Amino acid sequence: MTATTTSAIPPVLETRDLHCTFQVRQGMFKPKKPLHAVNGVSLKVNKGDVLGLVGESGCGKSTFARILLGLQAPTSGDVRIDGQATTAFTRKQIARRIQPIFQDPYSSLNPRKTIGTIITLPLSVHGVGDPSEWRGKVERMMDLCGLPKRVYDSYPNQLSGGQRQRVAIARALVMQPEVVICDEPTSALDVSVQSQILNLLQDLRGELGLTYVLISHNLAVVEHMATSVAVMYLGRIVEQSDTDTLFRAPKHPYTEALLASVLTPEPGKGVPDAQLGATFPNPINPPSGCTFHTRCPKVMDVCRQVAPRPLSVDGSSVECHLHDAQRNAA
């Protein structure tokens, strides 16, 4: 009797020590200096999961998303889809498997094209299926996204903001990609429409077996949608955990500050103070040691000199000297 072994299923999306560095000129007669927009990011996203990526503006989230979409080449490191490095794929092959939903449906849709043409375009560009079947496929996707067939020949300016975002979602999903990059998918919409779009994304995830990378400043959206959360600061992931653990017991002071900054509907609470100060460090000249130490309320001497190493703490991954028992003991 021979034992059968089953190989582990690779993550649908994975990055390994991903770096992206830009050379930025500071003045006409000054030499260029490196800006490390993405600085050693390693993440895994399993099929059907939702990874929430949070952090302040300028921390590298959008650059990271562009790398995943194949729109920006990394300086070093790997992006893998189902265990295969994306360097083996063409940009079109990456686009077949990873699609974006952008922030603003007012600017991401061509105002001179009809809704049917916009949603059909990916099928046309990639030559998917028989052209005689495209309309039926598009109308089925419109129905899944809550769009009536009568808007097929309408133009974007004839639709509401929520309907436009549904068009953007239908366009992203019409080729049935494995991964969808959602970059602030509801921030440009009215509050009354946001929950409808989020619920639609959740329903489509279950129905089509989708995997999401959700980039958002809205922590309430991330808590509602994500199965795991990665917190980004100056190009690095400083904490990663499942959603329940991160919101219940954050490990990194920066994560604590982000959660403390969430507005509350309780009367008399006022605007929360996250204790992060008024200035964001210059990413071209980042602080030494732990790059967060200039804003951290729990800073120690070691933080100013030594960069923290990745640690596993109660199932979470965190880069912080506060949890480094080995270094603290020394």
N, C-alpha and C positions, 0 to 999 in steps of 0.2 A: 504494500500500500504506500503510495508516494504522496507526500504532502504537497499541496499546491500553495504557491505564494502569490499574493496580489500586491502589485506595486502601488505605492501611495499615489493618490491623484494629486497632480501639481496644482498650485493656486491658479485660478483663471488669469490673474494679473499679479505680477511681482516686480519689485525693483530691488536691485542689489547695489549698495554703496553708490548711489546715483549722485553725480556732481554736475553742476552747470555753472560755469564761470564766464562772466563778461568782462572785457577790458574797457574801463570807463576813463575818459579823459577829463581831468579836473580843471583844465585851463589851457589856453593856447600854447604856452611854453612849458607846461608841466607834463611829466610822463604819465602814461596811463597806469591806472591801478586796478587790481582785480576786484570784482564784486562777485562773491560766492552766493548766487541766488538760490541754488540747491546745493547743500553741503553734506553729502554722505547719507542720503535717505534710503533706508531699506524697509520695504513694506510688503505685506502679502494680503491679497484679497481673494477669498475663496468664492466659488460659484454661488450665487444667490445672496451674498452678503451685501451690506451697504457700509462702506467706509466713509465716515465723516471726517473731513479735513478742515481744521479751524485754526485761526491765528489772525493777528492784526494785518492790515493792509501793508504790503511791502515785505512780508515774511517769506515769499517765494511760492505761494500756492498756485498762482496762475502760470508761472514758469514750469512748475511741476506738471500741471495739467497739459500744457503745450507739449512737453516731452512725451507724456503718455499717448497723446494723439498723433505723435509723429511729426508735429509741426516745428519742433525745436530739437536739434541734435544735442545730446548730453556731452559734456566734456569728457566724462569717464563714467564707468558703471554700466549696468545692464537693465533693460526693461524686458520682461518675459511675459508672453501670452501662452497659457497652457504649457508652460515649461520651455517654450521656444523663444530664443532671443529675437527681438524685433529687428535686429540688424539683418536677419535673413529674409525680411519682408520688404516689399515695396510700400510706398506711402498708401497706395490704393488698397493693398492687402491689409494694412493696419486699419484703414478707414472702414473696411468691411466688418471688422471685429470690434472696433472701438468708435463710438460716435458721441458727439457733444450735444448738450442742450445749453444754450447760452443764456446769459442773464437777462438781456433786454430784447423781447420779441419785436419791439418797434424797429430796431436796427438790424436784427439778424435775418429778417425776411425781405426779399426783393420786392419793393412796392409796385414794380411794373409787371410782375408775374402773377398769374392766378394761383389760387390755393392748390388746385390740382397739379399744376405745373411744378410748383415748389416741392410738393411731396413726391412727385414722380422723378424729380431730377436725380436723386441718388441711384435709382434703378437704371436710368438712362446712362449716367456717367459710367457705372460699373457693368452695364450690360447684363443685368440680372433678369433672367426669365425671358419670356416671349413678350414683345411690345403689345401684342393684342390682349395680354392678360394684365397689363399694368393698371389700367383704370379700376378693374375689379379689386386688385390687391390694394390700391390706394384707398378705395372706398371702404374696404374692410378695416384698414388701419384707422381711417377717420372715425368709423363707428366705434372702434375700441377706445379712441381718445375723446369720445364725446362730441364729435363734430357732425352736424347733419349733412347729408349728401348735397343739399341745396347750395352749400357754400363752395362746392367744387370749382365753380367758374367765377367766384367772387375774388376780390383783391384784398390784400391785408388791411388797407385803410377802411374797409367796410366791416371789419370785425372788431370786437372788443379786445382789450388787453389779454384777458383770460383765454379767449378763443385763439388769439395769435400764438400764445404759448402752447396751446394744444396742437396747433399746426406745427410748431417747432418740434414738439415731442413726436408727432406722427412722422415728420421728415427723418428724425433721428432713428426711429424704430422700424421704418418700412423695409430695411434690409435685414432685420432681425440680428443686430449685433449682439455680441456676448457681454460687452461692458459699455456702460453709458457714463460719461463724465458730465455731471450736473454742476455747472458753475453758477452759484447763486440763482437757482431756477425760479425763485418767487420774489426776489427783492424788488423788482420793478413793477410788481402787481399790487393792486389794492388789497388791503388786509382781508376783505370779505372773499376775495378770489383765491388767496394763497392756500387756504386749507383745501379747497377743491382740487387744486393742482397737485398738492402733496398727496392727497388721498388717491388721485389718479395714478401718480407714480408708484404708490404702494400696490395698487391693484394690478398695474401692468407688470410690476416686478414678479408678483405671484403667478400671473397668467402666462407670461412669456419666459419666465425663468431668467430674468435679467440680474445683472450685477451692477451696482452703482458705486461711483466715487462722488460723494456729495461735498462740494466746497461751499462753505457758508460762514457768514459772520453771525447768523442768527442761531444761538445755542438752543433755543426752544425747538427750532426746526430740526437740528441735528439730533437732539434727544428723542424727538418723535420718529425720525426716519432711520437713524443709523443703528447698525448692530455693533460696530466698534468705532472708536474715535482716535484720531491722531492729531496731536497738538503741535503746531509748527511755530518755531521762533528763529528768526534770522537764518533761514535755510535748513534748519535741523529739526528733526522730530524729537521733542523733549519729553513727551509722554504719549504712550499708546496703551489703550485698554478697551475692554468691552464697555459698551455705553453705560450700563447700570453702574458698574464699578467706578468709572471715571466721574460720573455726576454725583455719586454718593460719597466717594472717598478719594478725591484727587490727591495725587502724590507730589506733583511739582508746584512750587509757589506761583509760577506763571499760570498754570491751569486754575489754581485757586483764585487768582486775580481775575481771570476771564469769567469764571462763574460768579464772582462777586460783582461784576460789572453789569449783570443782567438786570434790566428794569423790572420792577415789580408793580402790580396794580394796587397794592395796599396803600390806602391813603396815609399821608403824613410821612412816608418813607423818603420821598425826595429822590434826587438823582444819586445813584450809588457811587462811592469813591473806591476805585479798584486799587488805589495806592501804587499806581504805576508811574506817577509823575507826568509831566506835560511833554517830555521829549522822548523820541524814539531814537535809539542809537544809530549812528551813521553806518550803514551796511558796508561801505567801502573801508571804513576804519573801525571794525567791531572791537568791543572791549576785550581785553585779555582774559585768559582763564574761561570761566563760565560767562558767555556773552550776556546773560541775564543779570549778572551780579550788580550792575549799576542801578537796577530798579527793584532788586529783591529785598523785601523786608526781613528776610532771614539770612542775609549774607554772612559768610564766615571768611576768615583770612584766606583759606585755601581756595575759595571761589575766585578770588582776584588773580590767582596765579596758575591754577591747574584746571584744564577743561575736564568736566565730569565724564565718566565712562558710562556706557549703557548698563543698566542694572535691571534685574527681574525682581519685583517686589509685589508679593501677594497677587501674582498673575498679571501684573502690569509691567510694561517696559518704561523706565524712567531714567533720565540723565540728570542727576542731582546729587551733590555731595551729602545732603542731609540723610540720604538712605544708604550711603556707602559705609557699612559697618567696618569693613576691613581698613579703610583709610582713616575713619574716625578713631578706631582702636589704636592705630599707630600714632 
